[in-house]
Every structure is written in C-alpha cells, then in structure tokens.
Amino acid sequence: MKIRIVGQEDMMQRRLVRNVLDALKELHCNCELDVIHELREILEMEKSQFLITPALIVDDHILCEGHIWDKEHIKHFLERAQEKKMD
C-alpha cells in the first residue's frame, strides 16, 4: 500500500502525518509513506488532479483533502484496504 500526504509543512499537515503514523503503528502495517510538502512537487501533482491540501492519498485514491481525518477513521480505511488486497 502506498500512502502519500500532500501539503505545505504546517500544523494541519503535521497532525495528519501524526495520525497516519499512529494508525500504521497500531495496525502493524508496513506501507510506503511519502510526505510531500515541497511546493514544486505539489504543483506537479496538481497537473493531473486538483488537490486541496492537506490531502491523504492511498494507492492513488484521494481519501481526504482540505481537512484531517482522525486516527480511528484512518485505521478503519486502512484495515478495509488491506482486506480487499487479500481477496
């Protein structure tokens, strides 16, 4: 599973990163995590899809943008995504 967190390095993005890391730790999930906060990279991504930051993207699907999911919500989604991959 590939997880990307996109947004300028600010309080909201740091909180989203913390929530994702906490969820991954509790699930003992080994995922590729990429935190993108360089404006150049964000603008490059927006060439293919408009993003409201901060954004949480899992396997190229935008889960949330412009707001922050709490740890439990993230855990719930990641558990469901892992189950689907096992099917």
DSSP file (Angstrom, degrees, kcal/mol; ACC not computed):
  #  RESIDUE AA STRUCTURE BP1 BP2  ACC     N-H-->O    O-->H-N    N-H-->O    O-->H-N    TCO  KAPPA ALPHA  PHI   PSI    X-CA   Y-CA   Z-CA
    1    1 A M              0   0    0      0, 0.0    31,-2.3     0, 0.0     2,-0.5   0.000 360.0 360.0 360.0 134.2    0.0    0.0    0.0
    2    2 A K  E     -a   32   0A   0     29,-0.2    57,-3.2    31,-0.0     2,-0.5  -0.933 360.0-170.3-111.7 123.1    1.3    3.4   -0.9
    3    3 A I  E     -aB  33  58A   0     29,-3.5    31,-2.6    -2,-0.5     2,-0.4  -0.936   2.6-174.3-115.1 131.2    0.3    6.4    1.2
    4    4 A R  E     -aB  34  57A   0     53,-3.2    53,-3.1    -2,-0.5     2,-0.5  -0.988  10.0-163.7-125.3 135.6    1.0   10.0    0.3
    5    5 A I  E     -aB  35  56A   0     29,-2.4    31,-3.3    -2,-0.4     2,-0.4  -0.981  17.0-167.9-115.7 121.9    0.4   13.0    2.4
    6    6 A V  E     +aB  36  55A   0     49,-2.6    49,-2.5    -2,-0.5     2,-0.2  -0.922  30.7  85.9-119.1 131.7    0.4   16.2    0.4
    7    7 A G  S    S-     0   0    0     29,-2.4    -2,-0.1    -2,-0.4     3,-0.0  -0.752  74.8 -64.7 157.7 159.9    0.5   19.8    1.6
    8    8 A Q        -     0   0    0     -2,-0.2     2,-1.2     1,-0.1     5,-0.3  -0.327  64.7 -95.1 -62.9 148.8    2.7   22.6    2.8
    9    9 A E  S    S+     0   0    0     28,-0.4     2,-0.2     4,-0.1    -1,-0.1  -0.527  78.5 123.2 -72.1  99.1    4.5   21.9    6.0
   10   10 A D  S  > S-     0   0    0     -2,-1.2     4,-2.5    -3,-0.0     5,-0.2  -0.794  77.9 -77.4-143.9-174.6    2.2   23.4    8.6
   11   11 A M  H  > S+     0   0    0     -2,-0.2     4,-2.1     1,-0.2     5,-0.2   0.884 125.8  50.4 -60.3 -41.2    0.3   22.4   11.7
   12   12 A M  H  > S+     0   0    0      2,-0.2     4,-2.1     1,-0.2    -1,-0.2   0.924 112.2  46.0 -65.9 -43.7   -2.5   20.7    9.7
   13   13 A Q  H  > S+     0   0    0     -5,-0.3     4,-2.7     1,-0.2    -2,-0.2   0.916 111.8  51.7 -66.4 -41.2   -0.2   18.6    7.7
   14   14 A R  H  X S+     0   0    0     -4,-2.5     4,-2.4     1,-0.2    -1,-0.2   0.890 109.9  49.9 -62.3 -38.0    1.9   17.6   10.7
   15   15 A R  H  X S+     0   0    0     -4,-2.1     4,-2.5    -5,-0.2    -1,-0.2   0.903 110.9  49.0 -67.0 -40.1   -1.3   16.5   12.5
   16   16 A L  H  X S+     0   0    0     -4,-2.1     4,-2.4     2,-0.2    -2,-0.2   0.917 111.1  50.0 -64.4 -42.8   -2.3   14.4    9.5
   17   17 A V  H  X S+     0   0    0     -4,-2.7     4,-2.8     1,-0.2     5,-0.2   0.931 111.3  49.2 -59.4 -45.8    1.2   12.8    9.4
   18   18 A R  H  X S+     0   0    0     -4,-2.4     4,-2.6     1,-0.2    -2,-0.2   0.913 110.9  49.6 -61.6 -43.2    1.0   12.0   13.1
   19   19 A N  H  X S+     0   0    0     -4,-2.5     4,-2.2     2,-0.2    -1,-0.2   0.906 112.9  46.9 -63.3 -41.4   -2.5   10.5   12.7
   20   20 A V  H  X S+     0   0    0     -4,-2.4     4,-2.7     2,-0.2     5,-0.2   0.936 112.9  48.4 -66.0 -46.3   -1.3    8.3    9.8
   21   21 A L  H  X S+     0   0    0     -4,-2.8     4,-2.3     1,-0.2    -2,-0.2   0.905 112.2  49.3 -61.3 -41.6    1.8    7.2   11.6
   22   22 A D  H  X S+     0   0    0     -4,-2.6     4,-2.4    -5,-0.2    -1,-0.2   0.911 111.9  48.8 -63.5 -42.1   -0.1    6.3   14.7
   23   23 A A  H  X S+     0   0    0     -4,-2.2     4,-1.9     2,-0.2    -2,-0.2   0.925 111.9  48.5 -63.7 -44.8   -2.7    4.3   12.7
   24   24 A L  H  X>S+     0   0    0     -4,-2.7     5,-2.3     1,-0.2     4,-0.6   0.896 111.6  50.3 -62.3 -40.3    0.1    2.4   10.9
   25   25 A K  H ><5S+     0   0    0     -4,-2.3     3,-0.8    -5,-0.2    -2,-0.2   0.928 111.0  47.6 -64.5 -45.5    1.9    1.6   14.1
   26   26 A E  H 3<5S+     0   0    0     -4,-2.4    -1,-0.2     1,-0.2    -2,-0.2   0.828 115.5  45.3 -66.5 -31.1   -1.3    0.3   15.8
   27   27 A L  H 3<5S-     0   0    0     -4,-1.9    -1,-0.2    -5,-0.2    -2,-0.2   0.512 103.9-130.3 -87.6  -5.0   -2.1   -1.8   12.7
   28   28 A H  T <<5 +     0   0    0     -3,-0.8     2,-0.5    -4,-0.6    -3,-0.2   0.914  50.6 166.0  52.5  44.6    1.5   -3.1   12.4
   29   29 A C      < -     0   0    0     -5,-2.3     2,-0.9    -6,-0.2    -1,-0.2  -0.796  34.3-152.6 -98.7 127.4    1.2   -2.1    8.8
   30   30 A N        +     0   0    0     -2,-0.5     2,-0.3    -3,-0.1    -5,-0.0  -0.839  35.7 155.3 -98.6  98.6    4.2   -1.8    6.6
   31   31 A C        -     0   0    0     -2,-0.9     2,-0.7   -29,-0.0   -29,-0.2  -0.841  50.5-106.3-122.9 158.5    3.3    0.7    4.0
   32   32 A E  E     -a    2   0A   0    -31,-2.3   -29,-3.5    -2,-0.3     2,-0.5  -0.780  40.4-167.0 -82.7 119.7    5.3    3.1    1.8
   33   33 A L  E     -a    3   0A   0     -2,-0.7     2,-0.5   -31,-0.2   -29,-0.2  -0.945   9.8-178.3-115.5 126.0    4.7    6.5    3.2
   34   34 A D  E     -a    4   0A   0    -31,-2.6   -29,-2.4    -2,-0.5     2,-0.6  -0.983  10.1-161.3-125.7 120.0    5.7    9.6    1.2
   35   35 A V  E     -a    5   0A   0     -2,-0.5     2,-0.6   -31,-0.2   -29,-0.2  -0.903  10.3-167.0-103.2 117.4    5.2   13.1    2.7
   36   36 A I  E     +a    6   0A   0    -31,-3.3   -29,-2.4    -2,-0.6    -2,-0.0  -0.908  29.6 142.4-111.0 114.9    5.2   15.7    0.0
   37   37 A H        +     0   0    0     -2,-0.6   -28,-0.4   -31,-0.2     2,-0.4   0.401  34.7 111.6-130.5  -1.1    5.5   19.3    1.2
   38   38 A E     >  -     0   0    0      1,-0.1     4,-2.2   -30,-0.1     3,-0.5  -0.641  64.6-139.0 -76.1 127.5    7.7   20.9   -1.5
   39   39 A L  H  > S+     0   0    0     -2,-0.4     4,-2.7     1,-0.2     5,-0.2   0.860 101.4  57.2 -55.9 -39.5    5.6   23.4   -3.5
   40   40 A R  H  > S+     0   0    0      1,-0.2     4,-1.8     2,-0.2    -1,-0.2   0.909 109.2  45.2 -59.1 -43.7    7.2   22.3   -6.8
   41   41 A E  H  > S+     0   0    0     -3,-0.5     4,-2.2     2,-0.2    -1,-0.2   0.887 112.0  51.7 -68.5 -39.5    6.1   18.7   -6.2
   42   42 A I  H  X S+     0   0    0     -4,-2.2     4,-2.0     1,-0.2    -2,-0.2   0.934 110.5  48.2 -62.9 -45.7    2.6   19.7   -5.1
   43   43 A L  H  < S+     0   0    0     -4,-2.7     4,-0.4     1,-0.2    -1,-0.2   0.870 109.3  53.8 -63.1 -36.5    2.2   21.8   -8.3
   44   44 A E  H >< S+     0   0    0     -4,-1.8     3,-1.1    -5,-0.2     4,-0.4   0.911 109.1  48.5 -63.2 -42.5    3.5   18.9  -10.4
   45   45 A M  H >X S+     0   0    0     -4,-2.2     3,-1.4     1,-0.2     4,-1.2   0.864 103.9  61.3 -64.7 -35.6    0.9   16.6   -8.9
   46   46 A E  T 3< S+     0   0    0     -4,-2.0    -1,-0.2     1,-0.3    -2,-0.2   0.574  84.8  77.6 -72.5  -7.2   -1.9   19.1   -9.5
   47   47 A K  T <4 S+     0   0    0     -3,-1.1    -1,-0.3    -4,-0.4    -2,-0.2   0.842 106.4  32.1 -66.0 -31.5   -1.2   18.9  -13.2
   48   48 A S  T <4 S+     0   0    0     -3,-1.4     2,-0.3    -4,-0.4    -2,-0.2   0.709 136.4   7.9 -98.6 -23.6   -3.1   15.6  -13.3
   49   49 A Q  S  < S-     0   0    0     -4,-1.2    -1,-0.3     2,-0.0     2,-0.3  -0.948  74.0-116.0-159.1 137.1   -5.7   16.4  -10.5
   50   50 A F        -     0   0    0     -2,-0.3     2,-0.4    -3,-0.1    -3,-0.0  -0.562  35.9-165.2 -74.3 133.9   -6.6   19.4   -8.4
   51   51 A L        -     0   0    0     -2,-0.3     2,-0.6    -9,-0.1     4,-0.1  -0.963  19.5-152.4-124.3 138.9   -5.8   19.0   -4.7
   52   52 A I        -     0   0    0     -2,-0.4    14,-0.8     2,-0.1    15,-0.2  -0.953  49.0 -94.6-101.6 123.3   -6.9   20.9   -1.7
   53   53 A T  S    S+     0   0    0     -2,-0.6   -46,-0.2    12,-0.2     2,-0.1  -0.605 101.6  45.4 -95.5 153.3   -4.2   20.5    0.9
   54   54 A P  S    S+     0   0    0      0, 0.0    12,-2.3     0, 0.0    13,-0.6   0.547  80.8 175.5 -73.4 151.8   -3.6   18.8    3.2
   55   55 A A  E     -BC   6  65A   0    -49,-2.5   -49,-2.6    10,-0.2     2,-0.5  -0.968  25.1-151.7-128.4 143.2   -4.5   15.7    1.2
   56   56 A L  E     -BC   5  64A   0      8,-2.8     7,-3.2    -2,-0.4     8,-1.2  -0.970  18.6-176.4-114.2 120.2   -4.3   12.0    2.1
   57   57 A I  E     -BC   4  62A   0    -53,-3.1   -53,-3.2    -2,-0.5     2,-0.5  -0.972   6.6-173.2-122.8 126.3   -3.9    9.7   -0.9
   58   58 A V  E >  S-BC   3  61A   0      3,-2.5     3,-1.9    -2,-0.5   -55,-0.2  -0.980  75.9 -17.7-122.3 123.4   -3.8    5.9   -0.6
   59   59 A D  T 3  S-     0   0    0    -57,-3.2    -1,-0.2    -2,-0.5   -56,-0.1   0.896 128.5 -53.0  47.4  47.5   -2.9    3.8   -3.7
   60   60 A D  T 3  S+     0   0    0    -58,-0.3     2,-0.5     1,-0.2    -1,-0.3   0.588 113.8 118.4  67.5  14.3   -3.7    6.9   -5.9
   61   61 A H  E <   -C   58   0A   0     -3,-1.9    -3,-2.5     0, 0.0     2,-0.6  -0.952  65.4-130.1-109.6 125.7   -7.2    7.4   -4.4
   62   62 A I  E     +C   57   0A   0     -2,-0.5    -5,-0.2    -5,-0.2     3,-0.1  -0.627  28.3 176.6 -75.0 118.7   -7.8   10.7   -2.6
   63   63 A L  E     -     0   0A   0     -7,-3.2     2,-0.3    -2,-0.6    -1,-0.2   0.888  65.1  -6.1 -89.3 -46.5   -9.2    9.9    0.8
   64   64 A C  E     -C   56   0A   0     -8,-1.2    -8,-2.8     5,-0.0    -1,-0.4  -0.997  59.7-178.4-148.6 149.3   -9.5   13.3    2.3
   65   65 A E  E     +C   55   0A   0     -2,-0.3   -10,-0.2   -10,-0.2   -12,-0.2  -0.983  69.1  16.9-150.2 139.3   -8.4   16.8    1.3
   66   66 A G  S    S+     0   0    0    -12,-2.3     2,-0.3   -14,-0.8   -13,-0.1   0.387 119.0  53.7  82.7  -3.9   -8.7   20.1    3.0
   67   67 A H  S    S-     0   0    0    -13,-0.6     2,-0.5   -15,-0.2    -1,-0.2  -0.915  82.8-108.8-149.4 176.1   -9.4   18.5    6.3
   68   68 A I        -     0   0    0     -2,-0.3     2,-0.2    -3,-0.1    -3,-0.0  -0.940  18.3-143.9-119.6 125.2   -7.8   16.0    8.6
   69   69 A W        -     0   0    0     -2,-0.5   -50,-0.1     1,-0.1     2,-0.1  -0.595  27.2-119.0 -77.6 146.0   -9.1   12.5    9.4
   70   70 A D     >  -     0   0    0     -2,-0.2     4,-2.1     1,-0.1     3,-0.2  -0.371  30.3-100.1 -78.9 168.0   -8.6   11.3   12.9
   71   71 A K  H  > S+     0   0    0      1,-0.2     4,-2.8     2,-0.2     5,-0.2   0.875 120.7  52.8 -57.4 -42.7   -6.5    8.2   13.6
   72   72 A E  H  > S+     0   0    0      1,-0.2     4,-2.4     2,-0.2    -1,-0.2   0.888 108.7  49.5 -65.3 -39.1   -9.5    5.9   14.1
   73   73 A H  H  > S+     0   0    0     -3,-0.2     4,-2.0     2,-0.2    -1,-0.2   0.916 112.7  47.7 -64.8 -42.8  -11.0    6.9   10.7
   74   74 A I  H  X S+     0   0    0     -4,-2.1     4,-2.7     2,-0.2    -2,-0.2   0.925 111.1  51.1 -63.4 -45.3   -7.6    6.3    9.0
   75   75 A K  H  X S+     0   0    0     -4,-2.8     4,-2.7     1,-0.2     5,-0.2   0.923 108.1  52.8 -58.0 -45.4   -7.3    2.9   10.7
   76   76 A H  H  X S+     0   0    0     -4,-2.4     4,-2.0     1,-0.2    -1,-0.2   0.928 112.0  44.7 -58.0 -46.9  -10.7    1.9    9.6
   77   77 A F  H  X S+     0   0    0     -4,-2.0     4,-2.6     1,-0.2    -1,-0.2   0.931 113.0  50.0 -64.6 -44.9  -10.0    2.7    6.0
   78   78 A L  H  X S+     0   0    0     -4,-2.7     4,-2.3     1,-0.2    -2,-0.2   0.880 109.3  52.0 -63.5 -38.1   -6.5    1.0    6.0
   79   79 A E  H  X S+     0   0    0     -4,-2.7     4,-2.2    -5,-0.2    -1,-0.2   0.929 111.7  46.7 -61.8 -44.8   -8.0   -2.1    7.5
   80   80 A R  H  X S+     0   0    0     -4,-2.0     4,-2.2    -5,-0.2    -2,-0.2   0.896 111.5  51.2 -64.7 -40.1  -10.6   -2.3    4.8
   81   81 A A  H  X S+     0   0    0     -4,-2.6     4,-1.7     1,-0.2    -1,-0.2   0.892 109.9  49.7 -65.0 -39.4   -8.0   -1.6    2.1
   82   82 A Q  H  X S+     0   0    0     -4,-2.3     4,-1.4     2,-0.2    -1,-0.2   0.904 109.3  52.2 -65.8 -40.7   -5.8   -4.5    3.5
   83   83 A E  H  X S+     0   0    0     -4,-2.2     4,-0.9     1,-0.2     3,-0.3   0.911 108.6  50.6 -61.1 -42.9   -8.8   -6.8    3.5
   84   84 A K  H  < S+     0   0    0     -4,-2.2     3,-0.5     1,-0.2    -1,-0.2   0.872 107.5  53.2 -64.2 -36.7   -9.6   -6.0   -0.2
   85   85 A K  H  < S+     0   0    0     -4,-1.7    -1,-0.2     1,-0.2    -2,-0.2   0.800 106.5  53.7 -68.2 -27.4   -5.9   -6.7   -1.2
   86   86 A M  H  <        0   0    0     -4,-1.4    -1,-0.2    -3,-0.3    -2,-0.2   0.701 360.0 360.0 -80.5 -18.9   -6.1  -10.1    0.5
   87   87 A D     <        0   0    0     -4,-0.9    -1,-0.2    -3,-0.5    -2,-0.2   0.484 360.0 360.0 -73.0 360.0   -9.2  -11.1   -1.5
